[in-house]
Amino acid sequence: MRRTKNWFDEEVIKNGNKFELCLVGRFLTEKNLNIPAMKSKMVDIWRSTTRINIKILSPGLFLFQFYHNDDMQWMVNNGPRSFDGAILVTNTIPVGGNPTKIPLNEVDFWIQIYDLPSDFMSESIDKQLGNFFGTFLMYDSNNNASIWREYMRIKVKVDVRSPLKRRKKIGSKNRKECIVNCKYEKLADFCFVCGVLSHTERFCKKKIEGGTEGVTRKWGNWLRAPPRRGVAQGRSK
């Protein structure tokens, strides 16, 4: 059936809160997006049990409409998502909210904490570390199943306007100080010069204004966590 020009508004008005099953989002990139390819890729990645509609609200701003709450929550809980190396930043829309005015500055990441002393591997310690690397959201207790734990895994909310945190010095009364290192799962393109997600080194103002001489790259590919073995990539429908 052919839809009218204002099919979105007409359809959602019948179902009450028209943004209840919607997310608003933007991609962190300085490049021009291939919109048709992006739509196709996102639909393929999310593997919705029903369908997904992607609407352009304004240049660079998109509305993602789902038709089942499980589909939307699966997308929210299994991010971040990216296209062509650009992280997708999304947010929900409150009742009465204007989707073009919703702040899009935070992304949820699962991070892996390495080089943590064995007696520091606890949920209380990881919560403190989570609030250093971002805002602590969740502790992965399933990561404790094996006898040997190479890293601790936590979920944090990261402000995309700030440089990615890389490491933290920790210590206690009974031991010397040590440095723990962080790796980010599903980390897409970011700047190796200033450490932010909104652009790559090519578009870094700090590098452009300062010139190539004396540029120090304190960030690098080592911040990307390796794929987790034994983790299913799909989901049951």
C-alpha positions as CSV (number, residue, x, y, z in Angstrom):
1,M,0.0,0.0,0.0
2,R,1.3,3.4,-1.0
3,R,1.9,5.7,2.0
4,T,0.9,9.4,2.0
5,K,3.5,12.1,2.4
6,N,2.7,12.5,6.1
7,W,2.3,8.7,6.8
8,F,4.5,8.8,9.9
9,D,2.4,11.4,11.7
10,E,-0.9,9.8,10.6
11,E,0.1,6.3,11.8
12,V,1.6,7.2,15.1
13,I,-1.2,9.5,16.1
14,K,-3.5,6.4,16.2
15,N,-1.2,4.8,18.7
16,G,-0.9,7.5,21.3
17,N,2.6,8.7,22.1
18,K,4.0,8.9,18.6
19,F,7.6,8.8,19.8
20,E,7.3,5.9,22.3
21,L,9.0,3.5,20.0
22,C,11.4,5.9,18.4
23,L,15.0,6.9,18.9
24,V,16.6,10.1,17.5
25,G,20.2,9.9,16.5
26,R,23.3,11.3,14.7
27,F,26.5,9.9,13.4
28,L,29.8,11.2,14.6
29,T,31.5,12.0,11.4
30,E,32.8,14.9,9.3
31,K,32.2,12.9,6.1
32,N,29.0,12.9,4.0
33,L,27.0,9.9,4.6
34,N,25.6,7.6,1.9
35,I,22.0,7.7,3.3
36,P,20.6,4.7,1.3
37,A,23.5,2.6,2.2
38,M,23.3,3.6,5.9
39,K,19.6,2.7,6.0
40,S,20.2,-0.7,4.5
41,K,23.1,-1.4,6.8
42,M,21.3,-0.3,10.0
43,V,18.2,-2.5,9.1
44,D,20.5,-5.4,8.5
45,I,22.5,-4.9,11.7
46,W,19.4,-4.6,13.9
47,R,17.7,-7.7,12.5
48,S,14.3,-6.4,13.6
49,T,11.6,-8.9,14.2
50,T,9.1,-6.5,12.6
51,R,10.4,-3.5,10.6
52,I,12.3,-0.3,11.1
53,N,11.7,3.1,9.4
54,I,14.5,5.6,9.3
55,K,13.4,9.2,8.7
56,I,15.6,12.3,8.0
57,L,14.6,15.0,10.4
58,S,17.3,17.5,9.3
59,P,20.8,17.2,7.8
60,G,22.7,14.7,9.9
61,L,19.8,14.0,12.3
62,F,17.7,10.9,12.0
63,L,14.6,9.4,13.5
64,F,14.5,5.6,14.0
65,Q,11.0,4.2,14.3
66,F,10.5,0.7,15.7
67,Y,7.3,-1.3,15.8
68,H,8.0,-3.4,18.9
69,N,9.5,-2.5,22.2
70,D,11.8,-5.5,22.3
71,D,13.4,-4.4,19.0
72,M,14.1,-0.9,20.3
73,Q,15.4,-2.2,23.6
74,W,17.7,-4.7,21.9
75,M,19.2,-1.9,19.8
76,V,19.7,0.3,22.9
77,N,21.2,-2.5,25.0
78,N,23.6,-3.9,22.3
79,G,25.3,-0.8,21.1
80,P,27.1,1.2,20.1
81,R,26.4,0.9,16.4
82,S,28.4,2.5,13.7
83,F,28.3,3.0,9.9
84,D,31.3,3.7,7.7
85,G,33.5,4.1,10.8
86,A,31.1,6.6,12.5
87,I,29.5,5.9,15.9
88,L,25.8,6.4,16.1
89,V,24.7,8.4,19.1
90,T,21.0,7.9,20.0
91,N,18.6,9.0,22.7
92,T,14.9,8.4,23.5
93,I,12.3,11.1,23.2
94,P,10.2,12.0,26.2
95,V,6.4,12.6,26.0
96,G,5.9,16.0,24.4
97,G,9.5,16.2,23.5
98,N,10.8,17.7,20.2
99,P,13.1,15.2,18.6
100,T,15.1,17.9,17.0
101,K,16.0,19.3,20.4
102,I,17.1,16.1,22.2
103,P,20.7,16.2,23.4
104,L,22.9,13.6,21.6
105,N,26.2,13.7,23.5
106,E,26.5,10.3,25.2
107,V,27.2,6.8,24.1
108,D,27.0,3.5,26.2
109,F,30.2,1.4,25.9
110,W,31.2,-1.9,27.3
111,I,34.8,-1.5,28.4
112,Q,37.4,-4.0,29.5
113,I,39.8,-3.1,32.4
114,Y,43.2,-4.7,32.1
115,D,46.1,-5.1,34.6
116,L,43.8,-5.0,37.6
117,P,45.2,-6.8,40.7
118,S,43.3,-9.9,41.5
119,D,42.1,-8.6,44.9
120,F,40.7,-5.5,43.2
121,M,38.5,-7.5,40.9
122,S,35.1,-6.8,42.6
123,E,32.0,-4.9,41.6
124,S,32.6,-2.1,44.1
125,I,36.0,-1.4,42.7
126,D,34.7,-1.6,39.1
127,K,32.0,0.9,39.9
128,Q,34.6,3.4,41.0
129,L,36.6,2.7,37.9
130,G,33.5,3.0,35.8
131,N,32.8,6.5,37.2
132,F,36.3,7.5,36.2
133,F,36.2,6.2,32.6
134,G,32.6,7.5,32.2
135,T,29.4,7.0,34.2
136,F,29.0,3.5,35.6
137,L,26.0,1.7,34.4
138,M,26.5,-2.1,34.8
139,Y,28.9,-4.7,36.0
140,D,29.3,-7.9,33.9
141,S,29.2,-10.7,36.5
142,N,29.1,-13.3,33.7
143,N,32.7,-12.4,32.9
144,N,33.7,-14.0,36.2
145,A,32.8,-17.5,35.1
146,S,36.3,-18.7,34.5
147,I,39.0,-19.2,37.1
148,W,41.4,-16.8,35.2
149,R,40.0,-13.4,34.4
150,E,42.2,-11.4,31.9
151,Y,40.1,-8.3,32.4
152,M,37.0,-6.9,34.2
153,R,34.1,-5.8,32.1
154,I,31.7,-2.9,32.8
155,K,29.3,-0.8,31.0
156,V,29.7,3.0,31.1
157,K,28.2,6.1,29.6
158,V,30.8,8.2,27.7
159,D,30.5,11.9,26.8
160,V,31.5,12.1,23.2
161,R,32.6,15.7,23.6
162,S,35.5,14.6,25.9
163,P,38.6,12.7,25.1
164,L,38.4,8.9,25.7
165,K,40.0,7.9,29.0
166,R,42.8,5.5,28.5
167,R,44.2,4.4,31.9
168,K,44.1,5.1,35.6
169,K,46.6,4.9,38.4
170,I,45.3,3.0,41.4
171,G,46.7,1.9,44.8
172,S,46.0,0.9,48.3
173,K,47.6,1.1,51.7
174,N,49.0,-2.4,51.4
175,R,50.4,-2.3,47.8
176,K,52.3,-0.1,45.5
177,E,50.5,2.0,42.9
178,C,49.7,0.3,39.6
179,I,48.2,1.5,36.3
180,V,45.1,-0.2,34.8
181,N,44.3,0.1,31.1
182,C,41.0,0.4,29.4
183,K,39.8,-1.0,26.1
184,Y,36.5,-0.1,24.4
185,E,34.3,-2.7,22.7
186,K,32.8,-1.8,19.3
187,L,34.9,1.3,19.1
188,A,34.7,3.0,15.7
189,D,36.8,5.9,14.3
190,F,38.2,8.5,16.7
191,C,41.0,11.0,16.8
192,F,44.5,9.7,17.8
193,V,45.6,13.3,18.5
194,C,42.9,14.6,20.8
195,G,41.1,11.4,21.7
196,V,37.5,12.4,20.9
197,L,34.9,10.4,18.9
198,S,33.5,13.3,16.8
199,H,36.2,13.3,14.2
200,T,39.3,11.5,13.0
201,E,42.9,12.9,12.9
202,R,42.3,14.2,9.4
203,F,39.8,16.7,10.7
204,C,41.4,17.5,14.1
205,K,41.6,21.2,14.7
206,K,44.4,20.7,17.2
207,K,46.5,19.1,14.5
208,I,45.5,21.6,11.8
209,E,46.3,24.6,13.9
210,G,49.5,23.2,15.4
211,G,50.8,21.7,12.3
212,T,52.2,18.2,11.9
213,E,55.5,18.9,13.7
214,G,55.5,18.0,17.3
215,V,52.1,16.2,17.2
216,T,51.8,13.6,19.9
217,R,49.4,10.8,19.4
218,K,48.4,9.7,22.9
219,W,45.6,7.5,21.6
220,G,45.7,4.6,19.1
221,N,44.2,1.4,17.9
222,W,45.2,-0.3,21.1
223,L,42.1,1.3,22.7
224,R,40.0,-1.1,20.7
225,A,39.0,-4.3,22.5
226,P,39.5,-7.5,20.6
227,P,36.3,-9.5,19.7
228,R,35.1,-11.5,22.6
229,R,35.3,-15.3,21.9
230,G,32.2,-17.4,22.4
231,V,29.9,-14.4,22.2
232,A,27.0,-14.9,19.7
233,Q,26.8,-12.2,17.1
234,G,23.1,-12.7,16.2
235,R,20.0,-13.0,18.4
236,S,17.1,-15.4,18.7
237,K,13.9,-14.2,17.0
